Amino acid sequence: MNRRDFIRTGGTAAAAGILVRPAPKGGQRMKVALVGTGIRGSTTWGRNLIRDYSDVVEHVGLCDINPGRLEYVKEYMGASCPTFTDFDEMIRVTGPDTVIVTTVDSAHHQYIVRAMELGCDVVTEKPMTTDAEKCQAILDTQALTRKNVTVTFNYRYSPHRRAMKEFLMNHRIGRVTSVDFHWYLDVYHGAAYFRRWHGKERFGGTLFVHKATHHFDLLNWWLESEPEEVFAYGDLEYYGHNNEFRHTNCRGCPHASKCRHYWDITESESSMNLYVAHEHHDGYLRDGCVWSEEIDIYDKMAAQIKYANGVQVSYSCTTYSPYEGYRIAFNGTEGRLEAWIKERQPWEDAPFDELRITDNFGQTELIQIPHGGGGHGGGDVRLQDHIFRSEATSDPYRQAAGSRDGAMSVLIGVAARESVKTGEPVRIESLTTLKPRAVRP
């Protein structure tokens, strides 16, 4: 049996059972190397990690293709480790236990695969990757190397989403039969995706992958099942070519006075230091034009998802809404669990998220869940506590996520993208060697 046949028949199934969190070695600090020093890498997995976890984590190397940003981020983080523009050299010189991957999405697989080949565990930002072939390469490599892959689904860790999980686990509304899930990005946050590299499919895989992988993972986690088939619609009807004027970027734009999406990056000291000061190295314009004709992703999306356990999901995402947040409703045999979460509201106006449970033939119960402190509704710090401080503890809500979880969320987005292009439903099992299960393993 050749290598490929071995992996296809048994390797990935074995990999699905591998521990999904890095393990500390004999009480010593975990040695981590970071690749990708943009805003997420330099703050959440850089400065914040040094500030809050230096007793258990040691940064031994930083890597980026932009040498200017690399040196700035080292100082910004307060790190004392060496920097590298060559990934293999960093691993050879520093010998990390774990590699943290926070690069452009389309490059995630490159560093995840190579890190495992060089003997390292991996912690990667979502999405794990951007297409089925890259996903298969990660699964294949993990099957051969038996290394750990952790996907950082911080949305699982916010208090109100965990509360939903607990109600569903306890069958509060009976057996779930269908879900209505609708996400709204406001005209400020939504526009930011089209201003950055995310607006090109080749970098982010469309927002069906980059953004919605959060949402799809929540569904997989809440429902404790895996997706079986996807049918989707998507189009670009607001950003990109849908405007009479455009420029390369906001700085120096002759249309600034009449463009409602004009963003003066010079007012953001952090963006100037992190991006503008070093754009001559790689040509990346952080304040790109939201009307660029190079934008080729969807700004409105809708998908029907059928799960292996029979649950049907109606999902949509709008990227130019007047407000930000989401509405979700779980329809069960004994009632309905629903919420209208406003994500960019001042907490002093409403310091809690509210869940509503209505029993069939019964009453409505309102449950107020206090906001969690920190990034992503408290998800970031709880996620990092789980990864770096709680390896040996139980995981009653099954929040830790590995490569199978990362794959299943990505594959819904990949299937949706393919369905939009072909007009046909896409079976998840047709994309990789993973076969969807009615009960999430």
RODO-2510 file (C-alpha; in nm, 4 decimals, decimal comma):
residues 441
     n   res          X          Y          Z
     1     m     0,0000     0,0000     0,0000
     2     n     0,1489     0,3351    -0,0992
     3     r     0,1630     0,6418     0,1263
     4     r    -0,1452     0,8058    -0,0241
     5     d    -0,3577     0,4909     0,0030
     6     f    -0,2473     0,4410     0,3629
     7     i    -0,3592     0,7895     0,4550
     8     r    -0,6877     0,7621     0,2687
     9     t    -0,7827     0,4318     0,4323
    10     g    -0,6742     0,4871     0,7890
    11     g    -0,4368     0,7726     0,8492
    12     t    -0,6787     1,0588     0,8856
    13     a    -0,9121     0,8527     1,0990
    14     a    -0,6241     0,7932     1,3379
    15     a    -0,5292     1,1593     1,3293
    16     a    -0,8785     1,2554     1,4394
    17     g    -0,8081     1,0916     1,7743
    18     i    -0,4818     1,2748     1,8444
    19     l    -0,4725     1,5092     2,1441
    20     v    -0,5678     1,8494     2,0103
    21     r    -0,3902     2,0675     2,2633
    22     p    -0,0137     2,1133     2,3046
    23     a     0,1235     1,9478     2,6152
    24     p     0,3816     2,1136     2,8448
    25     k     0,7068     1,9315     2,8978
    26     g     0,7938     1,8488     3,2551
    27     g     0,6734     2,1755     3,4042
    28     q     0,8979     2,3806     3,1770
    29     r     0,7714     2,6804     2,9827
    30     m     0,6364     2,5960     2,6403
    31     k     0,8721     2,7238     2,3709
    32     v     0,6687     2,8872     2,0950
    33     a     0,7658     3,0383     1,7604
    34     l     0,5278     3,2824     1,5889
    35     v     0,4942     3,3088     1,2099
    36     g     0,2918     3,6048     1,0799
    37     t     0,3250     3,9389     1,2611
    38     g     0,0123     4,1261     1,1523
    39     i    -0,2378     4,2676     1,3996
    40     r    -0,3610     3,9313     1,5308
    41     g    -0,0155     3,7797     1,5647
    42     s     0,1486     4,0839     1,7216
    43     t    -0,1254     4,1441     1,9794
    44     t    -0,3234     3,8337     2,0809
    45     w    -0,0419     3,5834     2,0200
    46     g     0,2432     3,8272     2,0775
    47     r     0,2190     4,1136     2,3238
    48     n    -0,0764     3,9704     2,5172
    49     l     0,0812     3,6277     2,5460
    50     i     0,4036     3,7767     2,6815
    51     r     0,2118     3,9976     2,9228
    52     d    -0,0220     3,7310     3,0603
    53     y     0,1450     3,3917     3,0075
    54     s     0,5204     3,4469     3,0337
    55     d     0,5294     3,2107     3,3321
    56     v     0,4230     2,9200     3,1089
    57     v     0,5159     3,0369     2,7576
    58     e     0,8477     3,1494     2,6094
    59     h     0,8710     3,3108     2,2649
    60     v     1,1862     3,1750     2,1019
    61     g     1,1424     3,3106     1,7464
    62     l     0,9419     3,5450     1,5236
    63     c     0,9038     3,5011     1,1482
    64     d     0,7532     3,7145     0,8718
    65     i     0,8197     3,7842     0,5044
    66     n     0,8232     4,1586     0,5825
    67     p     1,1546     4,2361     0,7588
    68     g     1,0541     4,5889     0,8589
    69     r     0,7327     4,4840     1,0283
    70     l     0,9167     4,1942     1,1908
    71     e     1,1600     4,4217     1,3714
    72     y     0,8883     4,6671     1,4731
    73     v     0,6690     4,3889     1,6131
    74     k     0,9556     4,2459     1,8168
    75     e     0,9893     4,5799     1,9940
    76     y     0,6118     4,6283     2,0188
    77     m     0,5669     4,2859     2,1789
    78     g     0,8527     4,3363     2,4202
    79     a     1,0141     4,0165     2,2945
    80     s     1,3814     3,9298     2,3301
    81     c     1,3902     3,6404     2,0817
    82     p     1,5612     3,6421     1,7391
    83     t     1,3712     3,7218     1,4190
    84     f     1,3720     3,5371     1,0866
    85     t     1,2421     3,5757     0,7339
    86     d     1,3189     3,2065     0,6666
    87     f     1,0792     2,9709     0,8462
    88     d     1,2931     2,6562     0,8273
    89     e     1,5896     2,8461     0,9670
    90     m     1,3814     2,9681     1,2599
    91     i     1,2761     2,6139     1,3496
    92     r     1,6309     2,4798     1,3109
    93     v     1,7892     2,7537     1,5218
    94     t     1,5264     2,7930     1,7965
    95     g     1,3801     2,4409     1,8316
    96     p     1,0283     2,5379     1,9428
    97     d     0,7765     2,2970     2,0933
    98     t     0,4874     2,4730     1,9199
    99     v     0,4477     2,6983     1,6170
   100     i     0,1722     2,9622     1,6227
   101     v     0,0451     3,0392     1,2717
   102     t    -0,1125     3,3821     1,2121
   103     t    -0,0227     3,4519     0,8485
   104     v    -0,2523     3,5318     0,5558
   105     d    -0,5101     3,2499     0,5433
   106     s    -0,3939     3,1051     0,2118
   107     a    -0,0471     3,0407     0,3589
   108     h    -0,1636     2,8663     0,6771
   109     h    -0,1250     2,5163     0,5323
   110     q     0,2328     2,5851     0,4251
   111     y     0,3476     2,6571     0,7805
   112     i     0,1190     2,4049     0,9518
   113     v     0,2495     2,1235     0,7324
   114     r     0,6139     2,2269     0,7536
   115     a     0,6004     2,2771     1,1300
   116     m     0,4699     1,9228     1,1800
   117     e     0,7300     1,7844     0,9395
   118     l     0,9988     1,9545     1,1484
   119     g     0,8646     1,8009     1,4704
   120     c     0,6504     2,0802     1,6143
   121     d     0,2948     2,0969     1,7411
   122     v     0,0821     2,3726     1,5894
   123     v    -0,1608     2,6374     1,7123
   124     t    -0,3262     2,8032     1,4135
   125     e    -0,5669     3,0895     1,3704
   126     k    -0,8924     3,0185     1,1928
   127     p    -0,9603     2,9326     0,9182
   128     m    -0,7240     2,6364     0,9275
   129     t    -0,6816     2,6772     0,5511
   130     t    -0,8737     2,7944     0,2434
   131     d    -0,9439     2,4994     0,0113
   132     a    -0,9927     2,1235     0,0083
   133     e    -0,6489     2,0357    -0,1304
   134     k    -0,4673     2,2317     0,1390
   135     c    -0,6957     2,0814     0,4010
   136     q    -0,6080     1,7322     0,2803
   137     a    -0,2381     1,8122     0,2955
   138     i    -0,2727     1,9086     0,6628
   139     l    -0,4678     1,5945     0,7455
   140     d    -0,2189     1,3758     0,5582
   141     t     0,0798     1,5293     0,7346
   142     q    -0,0763     1,4989     1,0764
   143     a    -0,1548     1,1337     1,0117
   144     l     0,2122     1,0683     0,9327
   145     t     0,3751     1,2875     1,1994
   146     r     0,1244     1,2375     1,4826
   147     k     0,1736     1,5991     1,5909
   148     n    -0,0960     1,8087     1,7593
   149     v    -0,2942     2,0758     1,5753
   150     t    -0,5039     2,3246     1,7721
   151     v    -0,7406     2,5569     1,5832
   152     t    -0,8198     2,8712     1,7807
   153     f    -1,1979     2,8916     1,7666
   154     n    -1,2333     3,1646     2,0278
   155     y    -1,6060     3,2037     1,9595
   156     r    -1,6648     2,8753     2,1444
   157     y    -1,5392     3,0371     2,4633
   158     s    -1,7588     3,3472     2,5010
   159     p    -2,0034     3,3111     2,7932
   160     h    -2,3333     3,3429     2,6053
   161     r    -2,2325     3,0880     2,3390
   162     r    -2,1228     2,8446     2,6074
   163     a    -2,4592     2,8977     2,7768
   164     m    -2,6353     2,8050     2,4519
   165     k    -2,4174     2,4962     2,4338
   166     e    -2,5150     2,3935     2,7861
   167     f    -2,8882     2,4321     2,7180
   168     l    -2,8543     2,2235     2,4020
   169     m    -2,6438     1,9578     2,5753
   170     n    -2,9149     1,9296     2,8417
   171     h    -3,1872     1,8965     2,5752
   172     r    -3,3683     2,2005     2,7135
   173     i    -3,5724     2,2309     2,3917
   174     g    -3,5767     1,8611     2,3128
   175     r    -3,4112     1,7320     1,9967
   176     v    -3,2945     2,0114     1,7678
   177     t    -3,4419     1,9819     1,4185
   178     s    -3,3454     2,3067     1,2444
   179     v    -3,1512     2,6316     1,2940
   180     d    -3,1976     2,9843     1,1605
   181     f    -2,8612     3,1689     1,1735
   182     h    -2,8141     3,5162     1,0264
   183     w    -2,5010     3,7281     1,0682
   184     y    -2,4750     4,1023     1,0068
   185     l    -2,1489     4,2932     0,9567
   186     d    -2,1992     4,6671     0,9810
   187     v    -2,0829     4,9209     0,7214
   188     y    -1,7628     4,9847     0,9194
   189     h    -1,6482     4,6352     1,0133
   190     g    -1,7835     4,4838     0,6923
   191     a    -1,6010     4,7379     0,4777
   192     a    -1,2728     4,6551     0,6528
   193     y    -1,2682     4,3096     0,4936
   194     f    -1,2933     4,4609     0,1460
   195     r    -1,0221     4,7159     0,2261
   196     r    -0,7703     4,4446     0,3172
   197     w    -0,6324     4,1285     0,1573
   198     h    -0,9491     3,9435     0,2580
   199     g    -1,1270     4,0958    -0,0433
   200     k    -0,9390     3,8673    -0,2809
   201     e    -1,0427     3,5032    -0,2985
   202     r    -0,6866     3,3852    -0,3531
   203     f    -0,5868     3,5129    -0,0072
   204     g    -0,8888     3,4442     0,2143
   205     g    -1,1031     3,1965     0,0236
   206     t    -1,4000     3,4420     0,0340
   207     l    -1,5865     3,5321     0,3535
   208     f    -1,7617     3,1946     0,3296
   209     v    -1,4251     3,0671     0,4532
   210     h    -1,2464     3,3497     0,6340
   211     k    -1,5361     3,4931     0,8351
   212     a    -1,8024     3,2234     0,8251
   213     t    -1,5649     2,9522     0,9449
   214     h    -1,6341     3,1010     1,2907
   215     h    -2,0071     3,0589     1,2376
   216     f    -1,9883     2,7140     1,0826
   217     d    -1,7684     2,5874     1,3629
   218     l    -2,0199     2,7147     1,6169
   219     l    -2,2924     2,5204     1,4378
   220     n    -2,0837     2,2021     1,4326
   221     w    -2,0035     2,2477     1,8010
   222     w    -2,3533     2,3417     1,9141
   223     l    -2,5181     2,0610     1,7169
   224     e    -2,2526     1,7964     1,7996
   225     s    -2,2738     1,6757     1,4415
   226     e    -2,0943     1,7208     1,1117
   227     p    -2,2138     1,8761     0,7822
   228     e    -2,3207     1,6471     0,5035
   229     e    -2,4360     1,8695     0,2145
   230     v    -2,4323     2,2410     0,1288
   231     f    -2,6205     2,4506    -0,1251
   232     a    -2,5445     2,8217    -0,1464
   233     y    -2,5931     3,1548    -0,3172
   234     g    -2,3540     3,4499    -0,3145
   235     d    -2,2902     3,7703    -0,5044
   236     l    -2,0966     4,0974    -0,5026
   237     e    -2,3548     4,3752    -0,5178
   238     y    -2,2256     4,6548    -0,2933
   239     y    -1,8445     4,6724    -0,2781
   240     g    -1,5892     4,6290    -0,5571
   241     h    -1,7028     4,7272    -0,9050
   242     n    -2,0395     4,8509    -0,7731
   243     n    -1,9435     5,2187    -0,7613
   244     e    -1,8775     5,4976    -1,0086
   245     f    -1,5392     5,6002    -0,8650
   246     r    -1,2374     5,4271    -0,7087
   247     h    -0,8687     5,4708    -0,6257
   248     t    -0,5857     5,2419    -0,5207
   249     n    -0,6161     5,3314    -0,1513
   250     c    -0,7595     5,5970     0,0790
   251     r    -0,4427     5,8038     0,1248
   252     g    -0,4318     6,0615    -0,1502
   253     c    -0,7693     5,9574    -0,2911
   254     p    -0,9225     6,2345    -0,5058
   255     h    -1,2709     6,1115    -0,4091
   256     a    -1,2188     6,1247    -0,0315
   257     s    -1,4696     6,4033     0,0297
   258     k    -1,7589     6,2089    -0,1219
   259     c    -1,6713     5,8511    -0,0256
   260     r    -1,8612     5,7330     0,2812
   261     h    -1,6101     5,4510     0,3266
   262     y    -1,3055     5,6791     0,3285
   263     w    -1,0742     5,5798     0,6134
   264     d    -0,7888     5,8039     0,7221
   265     i    -0,5273     5,5518     0,8285
   266     t    -0,2974     5,8342     0,9419
   267     e    -0,5274     5,8792     1,2436
   268     s    -0,4427     5,5251     1,3584
   269     e    -0,0958     5,5259     1,5108
   270     s    -0,0938     5,1478     1,5428
   271     s    -0,1837     5,0947     1,1748
   272     m     0,0757     5,3482     1,0633
   273     n     0,3477     5,1761     1,2667
   274     l     0,2484     4,8218     1,1815
   275     y     0,1604     4,8572     0,8136
   276     v     0,2268     5,1897     0,6442
   277     a     0,5834     5,2222     0,7724
   278     h     0,6706     4,8868     0,6142
   279     e     0,4530     4,8669     0,3038
   280     h     0,7556     4,9332     0,0807
   281     h     0,8802     4,5822     0,1669
   282     d     0,5797     4,3889     0,0363
   283     g     0,3490     4,6422    -0,1319
   284     y     0,0551     4,5686     0,0982
   285     l    -0,1755     4,8712     0,1328
   286     r    -0,3703     4,8405     0,4562
   287     d    -0,6073     5,1208     0,3487
   288     g    -0,7020     4,9681     0,0134
   289     c    -1,0040     5,0914    -0,1806
   290     v    -1,3310     4,9114    -0,1038
   291     w    -1,4372     4,9837    -0,4637
   292     s    -1,1355     4,8124    -0,6204
   293     e    -1,2197     4,6090    -0,9287
   294     e    -0,9779     4,3421    -0,8029
   295     i    -1,2262     4,2509    -0,5281
   296     d    -1,3731     3,9141    -0,6239
   297     i    -1,5462     3,7825    -0,3114
   298     y    -1,9147     3,7873    -0,2174
   299     d    -2,0633     4,0609    -0,0018
   300     k    -2,3950     3,8792     0,0456
   301     m    -2,4103     3,5082     0,1177
   302     a    -2,6729     3,2476     0,1972
   303     a    -2,6411     2,8734     0,2490
   304     q    -2,8543     2,5705     0,3303
   305     i    -2,6618     2,3120     0,5312
   306     k    -2,7804     1,9582     0,5934
   307     y    -2,6196     1,7787     0,8862
   308     a    -2,5522     1,4094     0,9149
   309     n    -2,7891     1,3913     1,2141
   310     g    -3,0733     1,5368     1,0066
   311     v    -3,0632     1,8975     1,1322
   312     q    -3,1242     2,1592     0,8628
   313     v    -2,9620     2,5055     0,8838
   314     s    -3,0502     2,8277     0,7046
   315     y    -2,7489     3,0619     0,7172
   316     s    -2,6832     3,4074     0,5778
   317     c    -2,4243     3,6824     0,6094
   318     t    -2,4636     4,0472     0,5087
   319     t    -2,1549     4,2721     0,4999
   320     y    -2,3094     4,6212     0,4774
   321     s    -2,5646     4,6306     0,7560
   322     p    -2,6404     4,9421     0,9666
   323     y    -2,5696     4,7356     1,2795
   324     e    -2,3481     4,4453     1,3803
   325     g    -2,4428     4,1169     1,5385
   326     y    -2,6438     3,8034     1,4738
   327     r    -2,9793     3,6394     1,5201
   328     i    -2,9986     3,2690     1,5883
   329     a    -3,2806     3,0312     1,6689
   330     f    -3,2654     2,6598     1,7461
   331     n    -3,5981     2,4885     1,6759
   332     g    -3,6513     2,1780     1,8837
   333     t    -3,9193     1,9161     1,9403
   334     e    -4,0031     2,0733     2,2764
   335     g    -3,9369     2,4432     2,2204
   336     r    -3,7166     2,7143     2,0752
   337     l    -3,3886     2,8719     2,1927
   338     e    -3,3117     3,2070     2,0330
   339     a    -3,0959     3,5166     2,0690
   340     w    -3,0380     3,8551     1,9074
   341     i    -2,6764     3,9392     1,9863
   342     k    -2,5528     4,2936     1,9206
   343     e    -2,1766     4,2669     1,8876
   344     r    -2,0615     4,6278     1,8603
   345     q    -2,2815     4,7924     2,1194
   346     p    -2,1385     4,9757     2,4226
   347     w    -2,1445     4,7357     2,7152
   348     e    -2,2570     5,0132     2,9506
   349     d    -2,5845     5,0283     2,7531
   350     a    -2,6481     4,6565     2,7919
   351     p    -2,3922     4,4680     3,0045
   352     f    -2,5376     4,1302     2,9152
   353     d    -2,6489     3,9133     2,6249
   354     e    -3,0019     3,7792     2,6424
   355     l    -3,1192     3,4326     2,5487
   356     r    -3,4874     3,3454     2,5072
   357     i    -3,6308     2,9989     2,5578
   358     t    -3,9937     2,9306     2,4712
   359     d    -4,1501     2,5969     2,5546
   360     n    -4,4047     2,4410     2,3234
   361     f    -4,7463     2,4869     2,4896
   362     g    -4,5641     2,6784     2,7630
   363     q    -4,3986     2,9985     2,8761
   364     t    -4,1035     3,2121     2,7635
   365     e    -3,7950     3,2378     2,9817
   366     l    -3,5393     3,5189     2,9407
   367     i    -3,1817     3,4473     3,0509
   368     q    -2,9262     3,7282     3,0872
   369     i    -2,5623     3,6281     3,0367
   370     p    -2,3034     3,8895     3,1501
   371     h    -2,0444     3,9850     2,8900
   372     g    -1,7017     3,8329     2,9217
   373     g    -1,4086     4,0728     2,9489
   374     g    -1,1458     4,0908     2,6759
   375     g    -1,1374     4,0295     2,3037
   376     h    -1,4200     3,8495     2,1209
   377     g    -1,6576     3,8729     2,4151
   378     g    -1,4118     3,7141     2,6545
   379     g    -1,3351     3,4289     2,4172
   380     d    -0,9678     3,5121     2,3626
   381     v    -0,8524     3,4939     2,7226
   382     r    -1,0589     3,1820     2,7982
   383     l    -0,9192     3,0131     2,4874
   384     q    -0,5616     3,0941     2,5856
   385     d    -0,6208     2,9804     2,9432
   386     h    -0,7473     2,6506     2,8022
   387     i    -0,4474     2,6062     2,5734
   388     f    -0,1674     2,7165     2,8034
   389     r    -0,2918     2,6604     3,1580
   390     s    -0,5551     2,3854     3,1529
   391     e    -0,4104     2,1025     2,9446
   392     a    -0,4733     1,8403     3,2091
   393     t    -0,8233     1,9522     3,3089
   394     s    -1,1529     1,8213     3,1796
   395     d    -1,3275     1,9830     2,8851
   396     p    -1,6991     1,9392     2,9657
   397     y    -1,8178     2,1609     2,6782
   398     r    -1,5723     2,0116     2,4294
   399     q    -1,4345     2,3555     2,3425
   400     a    -1,0858     2,2419     2,2432
   401     a    -1,0652     2,2152     1,8641
   402     g    -0,8327     2,0053     1,6499
   403     s    -0,7687     1,9529     1,2818
   404     r    -1,0955     1,7675     1,2198
   405     d    -1,2906     2,0580     1,3679
   406     g    -1,0841     2,2993     1,1603
   407     a    -1,1459     2,0963     0,8475
   408     m    -1,5212     2,0605     0,8942
   409     s    -1,5736     2,4339     0,9382
   410     v    -1,3561     2,5171     0,6366
   411     l    -1,5222     2,2538     0,4190
   412     i    -1,8672     2,4061     0,4688
   413     g    -1,7271     2,7326     0,3329
   414     v    -1,5443     2,5574     0,0495
   415     a    -1,8590     2,3661    -0,0421
   416     a    -2,0654     2,6857    -0,0315
   417     r    -1,8151     2,8625    -0,2569
   418     e    -1,8237     2,5745    -0,5047
   419     s    -2,2016     2,5602    -0,4934
   420     v    -2,2304     2,9305    -0,5788
   421     k    -2,0075     2,8770    -0,8819
   422     t    -2,1755     2,5583    -1,0084
   423     g    -2,5333     2,6102    -0,8965
   424     e    -2,5329     2,2573    -0,7531
   425     p    -2,5342     2,1180    -0,3976
   426     v    -2,1968     1,9906    -0,2772
   427     r    -2,1421     1,6791    -0,0660
   428     i    -1,8811     1,7297     0,2058
   429     e    -1,7479     1,3769     0,1606
   430     s    -1,6517     1,4633    -0,1982
   431     l    -1,3949     1,7205    -0,0850
   432     t    -1,1477     1,5267     0,1333
   433     t    -1,1044     1,1833     0,2882
   434     l    -1,3121     1,2878     0,5916
   435     k    -1,6543     1,1273     0,6074
   436     p    -1,9147     1,3288     0,8016
   437     r    -2,0466     1,1639     1,1141
   438     a    -2,3900     1,2048     1,2682
   439     v    -2,2250     1,2487     1,6088
   440     r    -1,9163     1,4711     1,6165
   441     p    -1,6190     1,2544     1,7179
***
